[in-house]
């Protein structure tokens, strides 16, 4: 008699970001007496598969473009007959959505990664959201995301379950303390982390730091992406010697742990993992006021504050004040861990899977 549900988690691969971290956590930590996880990657390149537990089956479809993978996924579903197919990335789920009715015995779950009306611009993908009600359940990470799906995309409210992102506290705390000193003590050091794309708002953050160019404050940006050249050009135009681009860093946690402040400059988010990770590292955060669950994470004056980054002068003044304050690392950590530890969040996912 079958006792476990087979769940196939779908990811495009190639890039390991916040969505991928969440899926890896689910694959590793779901209750094995109830669930049997398989990770289906359209392309495993760039995926740190060594982070997965050995009992997680991985299927590499060896396909570089998402649109070409869809029919391979359908073939896989027909042959393997998983109980649940979980779309871990918005565009993947959108492409699947029109075809869900053809698979009567498999349940389909989508997990959105951003506020869709802000993030999805391609017309053909926006059109596919008309079929999103075909999913049995849709995971929204934040209130903002949930409201957006209902108001702009006419998703039935009973299809949506809000589950915040989990944070792997044990993993982060095992990696955040190193003997190497990463920053000069001559400066106060601010860290920002994210893909170098327009939505992360690093252009706005550089304009804030133009106001701080004569202050002993440095900004260290971890990440890479399509906007790098434009940002480097802007740095040069503004004469910013107080900005360091560090590229992709395999272990960002020591940078957070040793910093004086973390800044989130995004124009919009889904539910930013990096804000959770900063909190686990005990660093206070200053976040731009934007959609995507920021106000669900930030407990004002406990683990951070929220301000409008477009008010450049005020944002710069706030940074000057915050980097010179001493915050209680344990209070910041407790604020995040008590609400978003993976143990608390995974139980919520398991409840969804059990009730399908």
C-alpha positions in Angstrom: 0.0 0.0 0.0 1.4 3.4 -1.1 2.1 5.7 1.9 4.1 8.5 0.5 3.2 11.2 -2.1 5.6 11.7 -5.0 6.3 15.4 -5.5 8.1 16.7 -8.6 9.6 20.2 -8.0 10.2 22.0 -11.3 13.0 24.6 -11.7 14.6 26.1 -14.8 18.1 25.8 -13.3 21.1 27.8 -14.5 20.8 30.4 -11.7 20.7 29.7 -8.0 18.7 32.5 -6.3 16.0 32.9 -3.7 13.4 30.7 -5.4 15.9 27.9 -5.8 17.0 28.1 -2.1 13.3 27.6 -1.1 12.9 24.6 -3.3 16.2 23.0 -2.1 15.0 23.5 1.5 11.7 21.8 0.7 13.4 18.9 -1.0 15.7 18.4 1.9 13.3 18.8 4.8 9.9 17.5 3.8 8.8 14.6 6.1 10.1 11.4 4.3 7.3 9.3 5.9 4.8 11.3 3.9 6.6 12.7 0.8 9.1 11.6 -1.8 10.7 14.7 -3.4 12.2 14.7 -6.9 13.9 17.9 -8.3 13.3 18.3 -12.0 15.8 20.8 -13.5 15.5 22.0 -17.1 19.3 22.4 -16.9 21.4 21.6 -13.8 24.2 23.9 -14.8 25.0 26.3 -12.0 23.0 24.4 -9.4 24.9 23.5 -6.2 23.5 19.9 -6.1 25.9 19.1 -3.3 23.5 21.1 -1.0 20.8 18.5 -1.6 20.4 15.4 0.6 21.5 12.2 -1.0 17.9 10.7 -1.1 16.6 13.6 -3.3 16.3 12.3 -6.8 17.5 14.9 -9.5 16.3 14.8 -13.1 18.4 17.0 -15.5 16.4 17.6 -18.7 19.4 19.3 -20.4 17.3 22.1 -21.9 18.4 25.7 -21.9 15.1 27.5 -22.7 12.1 27.2 -20.5 9.6 27.1 -23.4 11.3 24.0 -24.9 11.1 22.1 -21.6 7.3 22.1 -21.3 6.5 19.1 -23.5 9.4 17.2 -21.9 7.7 17.8 -18.5 4.4 16.5 -19.9 6.1 13.4 -21.1 7.7 12.9 -17.7 4.4 13.3 -15.9 2.7 10.8 -18.2 5.4 8.2 -17.6 6.2 8.7 -13.9 2.7 9.7 -12.7 3.8 11.9 -9.7 1.1 12.7 -7.2 2.0 16.4 -7.2 3.8 18.7 -9.6 5.1 21.8 -8.0 6.0 24.8 -10.3 8.8 26.6 -8.3 9.1 29.5 -10.7 6.5 31.9 -12.1 7.2 31.5 -15.8 7.4 27.7 -15.5 4.0 27.6 -13.9 2.5 30.0 -16.4 3.6 27.7 -19.3 2.1 24.7 -17.6 -1.2 26.2 -16.6 -3.3 25.7 -19.9 -2.5 22.0 -20.0 -3.3 21.0 -16.4 -6.8 19.7 -17.2 -5.2 17.0 -19.3 -3.7 15.4 -16.2 -6.6 14.2 -14.1 -4.7 12.2 -11.6 -1.9 14.6 -10.8 -2.4 17.7 -8.6 -0.6 20.9 -9.6 0.8 23.6 -7.2 2.3 26.9 -8.3 4.6 29.0 -6.2 4.8 32.6 -7.3 8.2 34.4 -6.9 7.2 38.0 -7.3 4.2 40.4 -7.4 3.1 39.4 -10.9 1.7 42.7 -12.2 5.0 44.4 -11.4 7.3 41.6 -12.6 5.8 39.9 -15.7 6.0 42.2 -18.7 6.0 39.8 -21.7 2.5 39.8 -23.3 2.5 36.0 -24.0 3.3 35.2 -20.4 0.7 37.7 -19.1 -1.8 36.0 -21.3 -1.1 32.6 -19.8 -2.1 33.8 -16.3 -5.7 33.6 -17.6 -5.3 29.8 -17.0 -3.9 30.1 -13.5 -7.1 29.0 -11.9 -6.4 25.5 -13.4 -3.9 25.0 -10.5 -5.2 23.1 -7.5 -3.3 25.5 -5.2 -1.1 28.6 -5.6 1.4 29.6 -3.0 1.7 33.4 -2.4 4.6 34.4 -0.3 3.2 37.7 1.0 -0.1 39.7 1.4 1.0 41.9 -1.5 1.4 39.0 -3.8 -1.9 37.4 -2.7 -3.9 40.7 -3.3 -2.2 41.2 -6.7 -3.2 37.7 -7.9 -6.8 38.2 -6.8 -7.2 41.8 -8.0 -5.2 41.9 -11.2 -5.4 38.2 -12.4 -8.8 37.2 -11.1 -7.4 34.2 -9.2 -10.1 32.6 -6.9 -9.2 33.4 -3.3 -9.8 29.8 -2.2 -7.0 28.7 -4.6 -4.4 30.8 -2.9 -2.5 29.9 0.3 -0.1 32.4 1.8 3.1 30.9 3.0 6.1 33.1 3.8 9.6 31.9 2.8 11.5 29.7 5.1 15.0 30.5 6.3 17.6 27.8 7.1 18.9 29.2 10.4 21.3 26.3 11.2 23.0 26.5 7.7 23.4 30.3 7.9 24.7 30.4 11.4 27.2 27.6 10.6 28.7 29.8 7.7 28.5 33.4 9.0 31.4 33.5 11.4 34.9 33.4 9.9 38.3 34.5 11.2 39.0 36.7 8.1 38.2 40.4 8.6 36.3 41.4 5.5 36.0 45.2 6.0 38.3 48.1 7.0 37.6 49.4 10.5 38.3 52.9 9.1 34.8 52.9 7.5 31.2 52.0 8.5 30.3 49.2 6.1 26.9 48.8 4.4 26.0 45.6 2.4 23.5 45.1 -0.4 22.9 41.8 -2.1 21.0 40.8 -5.3 21.1 40.3 -9.0 22.2 43.4 -10.8 18.9 44.1 -12.5 16.6 47.1 -12.6 14.1 45.7 -10.2 16.8 45.5 -7.4 17.1 49.3 -7.4 20.9 49.5 -7.2 20.8 52.6 -9.4 18.7 54.4 -6.8 21.1 53.2 -4.1 24.1 54.6 -5.9 22.3 58.0 -6.0 21.8 57.7 -2.3 25.5 57.1 -1.8 26.3 60.1 -3.9 25.1 62.1 -0.9 27.5 60.1 1.3 30.6 60.3 -0.8 32.4 62.5 1.8 31.4 60.3 4.7 33.5 57.3 6.1 30.8 54.9 4.8 31.3 52.2 2.2 28.7 50.3 0.2 29.6 46.7 -0.7 27.3 45.2 -3.4 27.3 41.4 -3.8 25.9 40.0 -7.0 26.1 40.1 -10.8 23.7 40.6 -13.7 22.7 42.3 -16.8 22.8 45.9 -15.4 26.4 45.6 -14.2 27.9 47.8 -17.0 25.2 50.5 -16.5 25.8 50.5 -12.8 29.6 50.7 -13.2 29.1 53.6 -15.6 26.8 55.4 -13.1 29.4 54.9 -10.4 32.0 56.6 -12.6 29.7 59.4 -13.6 28.8 60.1 -9.9 32.5 59.8 -8.8 31.7 57.2 -6.2 34.8 55.8 -4.6 32.8 54.6 -1.7 31.1 51.8 -3.7 32.6 48.2 -4.1 31.1 45.7 -6.5 32.1 42.3 -5.3 30.4 40.1 -7.9 28.8 36.7 -7.0 30.0 35.5 -3.6 29.4 31.8 -2.7 29.1 32.5 1.0 27.5 36.0 1.6 26.8 35.4 5.3 30.1 36.6 6.7 29.6 39.9 4.8 26.2 40.3 6.4 27.5 39.3 9.9 30.4 41.7 9.8 28.5 44.7 8.3 27.1 47.7 10.1 23.9 47.8 8.1 22.1 45.9 5.4 20.2 47.9 2.7 17.4 46.5 0.5 16.8 48.9 -2.4 14.4 46.9 -4.5 11.6 48.4 -6.6 9.5 45.4 -5.8 10.0 41.9 -4.3 8.1 38.6 -3.7 9.3 37.9 -0.2 13.0 38.7 0.0 15.0 35.8 1.3 18.0 38.1 1.7 16.2 40.2 4.3 15.5 37.1 6.3 19.2 36.0 6.0 20.4 39.4 7.1 18.2 39.1 10.2 19.6 35.6 11.0 23.1 37.2 10.8 22.0 39.8 13.3 22.4 42.8 11.1 19.9 45.7 11.1 18.2 46.5 7.8 17.0 49.6 6.0 14.6 48.7 3.3 12.9 50.6 0.5 9.2 51.0 0.8 8.0 48.7 -2.0 5.5 45.8 -2.6 6.5 42.3 -1.7 6.2 41.5 2.0 8.8 43.9 3.3 6.4 45.1 6.0 5.7 41.5 7.0 9.4 41.0 7.7 10.5 44.3 9.2 9.5 44.9 12.8 10.2 48.6 13.0 13.2 49.5 15.2 13.6 45.8 16.2 15.2 44.3 13.1 15.0 47.2 10.7 13.2 50.2 9.2 11.4 51.0 6.0 11.8 54.2 4.1 11.2 55.6 0.6 14.5 55.4 -1.2 13.3 58.0 -3.8 13.7 60.5 -1.0 17.4 60.4 -1.6 18.5 62.9 1.0 16.4 61.4 3.8 17.5 57.9 3.0 21.2 59.0 3.1 20.7 60.7 6.4 19.0 57.6 7.8 22.0 55.5 6.8 24.4 58.0 8.5 22.4 57.6 11.7 22.0 53.8 11.6 25.6 52.8 10.9 26.7 54.5 14.1 24.2 52.8 16.4 24.8 49.5 18.2 22.0 47.1 17.7 21.3 43.9 19.7 22.2 41.1 17.4 20.2 38.5 19.4 17.0 40.6 19.3 17.3 40.9 15.5 18.0 37.2 15.1 15.1 36.3 17.4 12.7 38.5 15.4 13.3 36.5 12.2 13.9 33.0 13.6 10.7 33.1 15.7 8.6 33.7 12.6 10.4 32.3 9.6 12.5 29.3 10.6 12.3 26.5 8.1 10.7 24.3 10.8 7.7 26.6 11.1 7.3 27.2 7.3 7.7 23.6 6.0 4.9 22.4 8.2 2.6 24.8 6.3 3.7 23.4 3.0 3.2 19.8 4.2 -0.4 20.7 5.2 -1.1 22.0 1.7 0.4 18.8 0.1 -1.5 16.5 2.5 -4.9 18.2 1.8 -4.6 18.0 -2.0 
